[in-house]
Amino acid sequence: MKPSSEAVNPAANMIDSACWYNNNMSLTTAFIRSEIERQNYQISLHADDERLADGLTIAELESALINCEILEQYPEDPRGESCLALGFVGEKPVHCVCGRNRAGHLVLITVYIPTMPKWKDPYMRNR
């Protein structure tokens, strides 16, 4: 992992993104909000790298997720159920793929700012 210019929240443990797990419980905005507010989540190394590349702080990411909506659900992902959440930092949209770890807590799998050519706008893929 490349060095971060920002101290990562110690409650947000870093994990390898291949370690998330399905415990047969749906991912909801209420669950995401609760886990963020309680600082009871993990961020994958990949998500942290992407967050840094997009110039997002942990505080901005948390703020976006506290007020997020779920755009897509991925119930059949072989590594476990996950979802694509959309939140905003001011006017800037932030996408985060979220899952659960073996203990049932939130895992941030990847984080990015949706842009062309993959996204027409924050809500719609460019197909």
C-alpha positions in Angstrom: 0.0 0.0 0.0 1.3 3.4 -0.8 1.9 5.8 2.1 -1.1 8.0 2.9 -0.8 11.7 3.6 -3.7 11.3 5.9 -3.9 9.2 9.0 -6.5 6.5 8.5 -9.1 6.2 11.1 -7.9 3.5 13.5 -11.4 2.1 13.9 -11.5 1.5 10.1 -9.2 -1.5 9.8 -7.6 -2.2 6.5 -8.2 -5.5 4.8 -7.5 -7.3 1.5 -10.5 -6.7 -0.7 -10.8 -10.5 -1.4 -11.8 -11.1 2.3 -15.4 -9.9 2.4 -18.1 -12.4 3.1 -21.8 -13.1 2.7 -23.7 -13.7 5.9 -27.1 -13.7 4.2 -28.2 -10.3 5.5 -29.3 -7.5 3.0 -27.2 -4.4 2.8 -29.4 -1.3 3.4 -28.7 2.4 3.7 -29.7 2.1 7.4 -27.1 -0.6 7.9 -24.4 1.5 6.1 -25.3 4.6 8.0 -25.2 2.8 11.4 -21.9 1.1 10.7 -20.3 4.4 9.7 -21.7 6.3 12.6 -20.5 3.7 15.1 -17.1 3.5 13.3 -17.6 -0.2 12.9 -16.4 -0.8 9.4 -13.3 -1.9 7.4 -11.9 -0.4 4.3 -10.1 -2.5 1.8 -6.6 -1.6 0.6 -8.0 -1.2 -2.9 -10.7 1.2 -1.7 -8.2 3.2 0.3 -5.9 3.5 -2.7 -8.8 4.6 -4.9 -10.0 7.1 -2.2 -6.5 8.6 -2.1 -6.3 8.7 -5.9 -9.6 10.6 -6.1 -8.5 13.0 -3.3 -11.1 12.0 -0.8 -10.5 12.1 2.9 -11.9 9.5 5.3 -14.2 12.2 6.7 -15.6 13.0 3.2 -16.1 9.3 2.5 -17.9 8.8 5.8 -20.1 11.8 5.2 -21.1 10.6 1.7 -22.0 7.2 3.1 -24.1 8.5 6.0 -26.4 10.1 3.4 -26.1 7.5 0.7 -28.6 5.7 -1.5 -28.2 2.2 -3.0 -28.0 2.2 -6.8 -27.4 -1.4 -7.4 -27.5 -4.7 -5.5 -25.2 -7.6 -6.2 -26.8 -10.5 -4.3 -25.1 -13.2 -6.4 -21.5 -12.0 -6.2 -19.4 -15.1 -5.5 -17.4 -13.3 -2.8 -20.6 -12.3 -1.0 -23.6 -10.0 -1.4 -22.6 -6.4 -2.1 -24.1 -3.2 -3.3 -23.2 0.1 -5.0 -23.9 3.1 -2.9 -24.0 6.7 -4.0 -23.3 9.6 -1.7 -22.2 13.2 -2.2 -19.4 15.3 -0.8 -20.9 18.8 -1.5 -21.6 18.6 -5.2 -19.1 15.8 -5.8 -20.7 12.3 -6.3 -18.9 9.3 -4.7 -19.6 5.6 -5.4 -18.7 2.9 -2.9 -19.1 -0.8 -3.3 -20.1 -2.2 0.1 -20.2 -5.7 1.5 -20.0 -7.4 4.9 -17.1 -9.2 6.6 -17.4 -12.5 8.5 -18.5 -10.7 11.6 -21.3 -9.0 9.7 -19.8 -5.5 9.7 -19.5 -3.1 6.8 -16.6 -3.5 4.4 -15.8 -0.7 1.8 -14.6 -2.7 -1.2 -13.9 0.1 -3.7 -14.5 3.8 -3.8 -14.5 6.1 -6.8 -15.9 9.2 -8.3 -18.2 8.2 -11.2 -17.1 9.7 -14.5 -17.3 9.2 -18.3 -16.9 7.0 -20.1 -18.4 4.5 -17.6 -21.0 6.8 -16.1 -23.3 9.3 -17.9 -24.1 10.9 -14.5 -23.8 9.7 -10.9 -27.0 7.6 -11.3 -26.7 6.1 -14.8 -24.2 3.8 -16.4 -23.1 4.7 -20.0 -24.1 1.6 -21.8 
